[in-house]
Amino acid sequence: MPAISPLVGEPIKRVDAERLAGVLKALADPARLRLLSLIQSAPEGEASVSDLTAPLGLSQPTVSHHLRILTEAGLLEREKRGVWAYYSLVPSAIGAIADLLTPPRKRPTKRAR
């Protein structure tokens, strides 16, 4: 996911707002949030569609659809191994979203001398 200007300090640029809205739209689904959580907590930090269908209680095509949306949003990476595809989180993308939505810490003010 390309860098997006923070939401604090100065107004967000239109292109950044559109990109961020697309990412947040991808996250704004309970099944997709659960997918991210399941993949992140998997022993190797990765999972295939077959690893995810039962815990979600969704069909394989539905899980694949959600994984595609998360991958296109830049939140997941897909690695093809033979006939299987394995998905893992893109830590920098998750961190960038967290940074955007976290207000800056209050900085100590400098005292005049």
C-alpha positions in Angstrom: 0.0 0.0 0.0 1.5 3.3 -1.0 2.1 5.9 1.8 -0.9 8.1 2.6 -0.6 11.4 4.4 -1.7 11.2 8.1 -5.2 12.4 9.0 -3.7 14.9 11.4 -1.7 18.1 10.8 -2.9 19.1 7.4 -5.8 18.2 5.2 -5.6 14.8 3.5 -5.1 15.0 -0.3 -7.9 13.8 -2.5 -6.0 10.9 -4.0 -4.9 9.8 -0.5 -8.5 10.1 0.7 -9.7 7.9 -2.1 -7.0 5.3 -1.5 -7.7 5.3 2.2 -11.5 5.0 1.7 -10.9 2.0 -0.5 -8.8 0.3 2.2 -11.3 1.1 4.9 -14.1 -0.2 2.7 -12.2 -3.5 2.4 -11.9 -3.6 6.2 -15.5 -2.6 6.8 -16.8 -6.2 6.7 -17.0 -8.6 9.7 -15.9 -11.6 7.6 -12.8 -9.7 6.3 -11.8 -8.5 9.7 -12.1 -12.1 10.9 -10.0 -13.3 8.0 -7.2 -10.8 8.9 -7.4 -12.1 12.5 -7.4 -15.7 11.5 -4.4 -15.3 9.1 -2.5 -13.2 11.6 -3.0 -15.8 14.4 -2.2 -18.8 12.2 1.0 -20.7 13.3 3.0 -19.6 10.3 1.3 -16.3 9.9 -0.3 -17.5 6.7 -3.3 -19.5 5.6 -5.0 -21.0 2.5 -8.6 -20.8 1.6 -9.2 -24.3 2.9 -7.8 -23.3 6.3 -10.3 -20.4 6.5 -13.6 -21.8 5.3 -14.6 -23.8 8.4 -13.6 -21.2 11.0 -15.6 -18.6 9.1 -18.5 -20.8 8.3 -18.5 -19.5 4.7 -18.2 -21.3 1.4 -14.9 -21.5 -0.5 -16.0 -19.1 -3.2 -17.1 -16.5 -0.6 -13.9 -16.8 1.3 -11.9 -16.4 -2.0 -13.9 -13.3 -2.8 -13.1 -11.7 0.5 -9.4 -12.6 0.2 -9.3 -11.1 -3.2 -10.7 -7.8 -1.9 -8.2 -7.7 0.9 -5.3 -8.5 -1.4 -6.4 -5.8 -3.9 -6.6 -3.3 -1.0 -2.9 -4.1 -0.3 -3.7 -5.7 3.1 -2.7 -9.3 2.2 -0.1 -10.9 0.0 -0.9 -14.0 -2.0 1.8 -16.7 -2.7 0.9 -19.5 -5.1 2.4 -22.9 -4.2 1.4 -25.6 -6.6 -2.4 -25.6 -6.7 -2.7 -23.8 -3.4 -2.5 -20.1 -2.6 -1.4 -18.9 0.8 -2.3 -15.5 2.2 -0.3 -13.4 4.7 -0.7 -10.0 6.2 1.3 -7.0 4.8 2.5 -5.6 8.1 3.5 -2.3 6.6 -0.1 -1.8 5.3 -1.7 -2.6 8.6 0.8 -0.3 10.4 0.2 2.5 8.0 -3.6 2.3 8.7 -2.9 2.3 12.5 -0.6 5.3 12.1 -3.2 7.2 10.1 -6.0 6.6 12.7 -3.9 7.1 15.8 -3.7 10.7 16.9 -0.1 12.0 17.6 1.0 11.8 21.2 0.9 15.0 23.1 4.4 16.5 22.8 5.9 18.3 25.7 5.9 22.1 25.1 9.2 23.9 25.0 9.6 26.4 27.8 10.7 29.9 27.0 14.1 30.8 28.6 
